[in-house]
């Protein structure tokens, strides 16, 4: 979450599964140079501003994209689903409260969801202010396990599990947004298995983001490397984002993860509060999707951006 922006659009109908009419408005990578299609190691394949008649649509903090569409979680703890834009300009999606979770679905601070992994019929969601991880059955979205890992209890209240990766071998990496280690790196926990199962063992690692930035989401590429999305906000410069690629070292306690910057998103490039990252494959090409959290603030936008990663 980018705490600088206060939510201002949360008045909404009672809790239920609600339809959401969505408008996809195409936007250029660089409106000053509409033909531009390169951003570092990324080739631009499209971007859209998403708007909806449902006041609960927005606040996207994490997402999982397949050919069937987008499954996202908002920082108010709402499950958001909608089809991909492709060539369409509008579609109907849905917004619904998670049936289970910490506290009340009516209280944003109790369901502030900042990270999500979907794999093998389950979904794992990190609740930032609770320093908790809940596991859900991906079909019913009922929870079958949850935990407040002891190693996360010292993480700051509004800077908990901002990014989460399930590695190919079944281990998990959980990234804190602002918890700092003595060496100045951000705290990352490596879990030996499922972090939503109480007492799963973990060790502390570090992540060194680009100077002034914090990790907001991360994914593992098919070749084992990581992509990490990082965000920065300053009053003078506004919002910017950097995408980093990481060749994972041998993961053990104390190791500091550090990568190579492959894309820098700052004006005049289209950018907002970039928080969500997902991967798909198209004809052997790796497609990188990013989305922004508008914080339910009318001065911000929900962006969905599509890039191809250079080989």
N, C-alpha and C positions, 0 to 999 in steps of 0.2 A: 504494500500500500504506500502511496505517496501522500503522507499525512498533511502536506501543505494545503491541499484542496479539501474543503468541507463538503460533505454531501448536501445537496439542496433539492433533491428530486425523489424523495422516498415515500411520499404520500401514495398509497396504492390500495387496490382492492384487498379483501380478506384473503387469508392463506388458502390456496388451492392450486391446481394446475390451470394455468391461464394461457390462452392463445396470445401470440404476439405477431402482429403484422409488421413486417420488416421491409424497409426500403434500402436498397443497395445503390449508393451514388458513387460511380467511378471517379477516381482522383488520380492525378499524375504523381510519379515519384518526386518530381521537381516541377512545380507549377510555373516556374520562371523559364524552364527548359523542358517543355512537355515531351520531347523526343528522348530524353535521357532514360537509359535503361540499365545503367551499371552503378553499383554501389559496392566498392571494394571487390570482394570475391563473390558477390551476388549479382544475378541478372534479374531485373525487375519483370515480373509476370502479371502484375495487376494489384490494385488497391481500391478499397471501397470505404466510404463513410457509411456506417450502419445507424439507422434511426428506426424507432418503433413507437407505436401508439401505446405500448404497455410501459408504465412508469418503472417497473422492476427490471426492464431490459437495460443492461449496461453493467458497469463495474467489473468487466471481465478481467479476472486475475490469472486464470489458467484455462487451458483448453486441450481437447484431444480431437484430431481431425482424421476422418476416414472418407472413403468415397461416398458414404452415406450422409455425410454432413459434419457439423460441428457440435460437440458436446463441451460446454464451458461451465465454469463455476464463477459466481460473482463474489465480490468482497462483502456482500450482504448474505452470503450463504445460499444463494438461489441457483438452481440447476437451469441452464439455458441451452436450448437445442434449436438448431436451424439448418437449412440446407446451404450448400456452398453457392456463391453468387453465379459462377460460370457466366452465362450470357444473360441471365435474368436480372431484372431491375427490382423485383419485389417477391416476397415469399411469406409463408406463414410458419412461424416457429412456435415454441412453447417456453413458458417460464413456470417453474414449480419449486416449492419448498422441499428441501431434503426431509424425508419422513423421520429421520433420526439425526441426532447431532448434539453437541454440547449446548446446554441452556435452551433458550427459546428462539424459534425461527423469526419471531417478531422483533428481536433485539439484535441489531446489527453487530454490536461489539462481541456478542456471544457466539455468532456464527461467521465471523470474519475469516473467509476462506481464501488462502493465497496460493495454494499449490495443489496439484492433482496429478495422479498417474492412473491410467486405465490399462489393464493387462490381464489376460487369462481369466476373463469373466468377473474381475473385481475392479473396484476403483478405490484409491487411497486419497484422502483429502487432508491437507494440513490446515488446522485452525490456528491462525496467527496469535491472537490474544490469549488463547487457551494453552498454547504450547502443547498441542495434542494432535494425534493422527488417528483418524477413523477410517475403517475399511468397510466398503459397501459391496453388496451383490449388484453388479452392473445392470441387471435386468429390472429388479424391483426397487433398487436403491434403498433397501433396508440394510442396516449395519449389522455385521456379524462379529466385529471386534473393534476395540479402541484402546488407546493407551496414552498416558502422559509420561513420555520417557524422562527418567530422572536427569539425564544429561542435558535436557532442554529447559529445565526449570529455571536456570539462571538467565536464559535469554530474555532480552527486554520485552516488555508487555506488548508493544506494537511493532516488534521486529522479529517475529518468530519464524516459522518455517515458510520462507518466501519461495523456495524452489525445491523440488523433489524429483529424484531420478530412481527408477528401478533398473539396476544394471542387468546386463544379459545373464549374469550368473545368479540372479535373485537377490543380491545385496541391494541396499538402498543408500543413497546419499541425500541428506537433508541439509539445506543451506539456510543459515540465519541471515536476515537482511542487515543487521547492525551489531550483533554480538561480536566483540573483538577479542582476539587472543593476545597474549603478551608480545608476540612478534608483529602485531599490527594487522595480521590477516583476519578475515572474517571466519567465524566458526562454522565448520561443516562436520556433521556426524555421519560416520560410516556404520550402518547397521549390518550385522551378520545375516539378518533375515528380515522378517516382517516387522516394521516399526509400530504397527498397530496391535501387535501382540505384546502384552506386558512382559517386562524383563528380557526382551530381546537385547542381546549384547551390542554395545556400540563403542567406538573409539573416536576421539576428536582429531580432525584434520583441519587444515586451513585452506582458504581460497583468497588469492590476491587479485582483486578485480582491477581494471584500469583505474588510475588515480581519480578519486572523487566519485566513483561509481559504486553501485551495489547490485548484486545479482537479483534478478526478479523471476527468472525461469531457466530451465536447462533441460536438454534432451541428449540421449546417446545416439550417435550415428551408427549405421550398420557395421562400419569398420572398427567400432569400439571407441572412437574419439567422442568428446563431448562438445556440444554447442551450448554456450552460456550467454543469455541475454542480460545486459546490464543497463541500469538507468541512472541518470543524474538530474537533479533539479537545483537551480540557483535562481534567486530573484532577478539577477541581472541577465542571465543567459537563457532562462526558461528551461524547458525539458530537452534532453538529448538521450541517445541510447547508443550502445556499442555491442556488437556481437563478437564473441571470442570463441576460438576453437582450441580445444585442449587435447593433447596426446597424454592420456592418463599415465602417471607414474605408477609404480607398485604401491598399492594403497595400504598404508599402515599408519599407526598412531603418529601424529606429529608432522606428517607429510603436508607440504603446502602445494596446492594445485594452482597453476598459473598457465595462462594460454596466450595465444597470438590473436591480436585484433584483426578481424577480417571485414568489418563493416562499421562505419561511423555515421550515425543518423542524427543530423542536426540541421536546422534551417539553413538554406531553403529546401532541403529534403523534407518530405512529409514525415512528421513525427508527432507523437503525443506521449502520454504516460504508458510506455510500452511495458507490458507485464506478462504476456502470454506467448508461448512458443510451442510449435508442434511440427512434426515431420510427416510427409507422405512421399510416395514414390510414383512417378509417372513415366512409363516407358524407359525404365532404368535410370531416370534422372531423380536426384534428391531435391524435393521441394520443401522449402522452409516457409512456414506461416508464422506471422506475428500479429498480435492484437493488443489494443490499448484499453486500459481501465479509465473510463471517463469520470470516475468518482461521483457519478450522478450529478455532475456539475455542468450547467448549460454552457460554460465557457470552454469545455473540453469536448472531445469527440471519441466515439468508439470506432477505431480503425481496424480493418482486417487487411493485411498485406501479404502478398505472395511473391516469393523469390525462388530462383533456381540456384542451388549451390554449385560453384565451379568444381570440377573434378580435381 
